[in-house]
């Protein structure tokens, strides 16, 4: 007989699992929905000393007092922190750990590190408050109001009644549960694991494969054959929005079923495969985070330049985890484009910007602006003839340039771009919305490469952008690749894809020379 221990996220309690627990029991499973100290109908037990350690001990005591020899521990959102803490202390009582739309905390991480919304994080830290401004019960955080739940995750799939119940039964969250670092014993890392992604909240198996492919050493454990994955097409609270589907997934997870990441991810990932065009090497100069790919007839000594050349700045997507090697400017796609531009007589510019998380767009925008200033100051570059070419989620960085194009910006291009933050990308500042910014583009030419096999949530932003561009009369040239995929330069070595790169590059260079 399978036993489940269900631990919910912030502000909720065991009540949130009622429907899921009923369905699991109908299948013959034993179910123990946990209501942690201070939560649900135990809210009166919380005090200033209630912290993560309190909640870890709650789960440990539940394991110690159940009759079953072991259980599947399910942690939703914040709940994964006490689950992992308890699993490390009682590994012999844990058959599997299920991360339900939860992050992957490491030893020493407080839960607030995984909170997506910067406003919420500031509230947790008490930033902007003086000591005299803080209420007497500063040790606890009031639950979200009815219209604030989306700050904690996508509310897709929740009915008005679901949201009303979530709001009515929510309890204040003890601040210490979110700020105290997790102490994660090594024993927890040896347990079988299942990840359940809620796709409407922005997570997916495809995204996990991409992040593992980036080479982040923290994620290499996900290729272990004991790690499985499922997806639910719903928002952040599947126990309310899709209880039947969630119960079915949990039963399969307990049986060791689920998708396993291919072992080939330990080999060369997609973004490190060869560029689709055979472009010869060009001289490359590295200046800080910026690389210049130079045409053969451009002198190495800037003082010897006879005529400055236009430049194309290629802007990678992300988020790219910090510490990934090689960094984006050394990826075949960026190097390939830089060399190709140099072969056409322009200076190809690649850079590493610091888009490591969805909250990093302001910093990445600063990095891009600094890189452009550096490039325009080089005597070999014609400072009045610059093009920007953005890729994937780097497309959001187009917003500033579309909203108020400087006179030296002759063209912008975007390949398989994200042009508005999908609804699940809550932390992204509203400033980074090219679908809105395009109304300020005026006659700035835009060259957009659209792939037919795009991820639906990204494709929707492209169509929204094109509709807005048509409405305001912006000049957009669309280069279509009907059979192309996101990141087609290393995935689709087809005549169709090669022709699209050549057409887009000719168009961009034409605007620079015109």
PyMOL commands that set and color helices and strands:
alter all, ss='L'
color gray80, all
select helices_A, chain A and resi 14-26+40-45+52-65+79-89+91-93+111-114+118-125+131-133+149-151+160-169+175-179+186-189+199-201+205-213+217-223+238-241+243-254+263-266+270-272+302-304+328-330+332-343+358-377+392-403+434-440+456-472+488-491+495-513
alter helices_A, ss='H'
color red, helices_A
select strands_A, chain A and resi 3-7+30-34+71-76+94-100+140-141+173-174+193-198+227-232+283-287+290-294+309-315+347-351+381-391+409-415+445-451+476-481
alter strands_A, ss='S'
color yellow, strands_A
deselect
rebuild
show_as cartoon
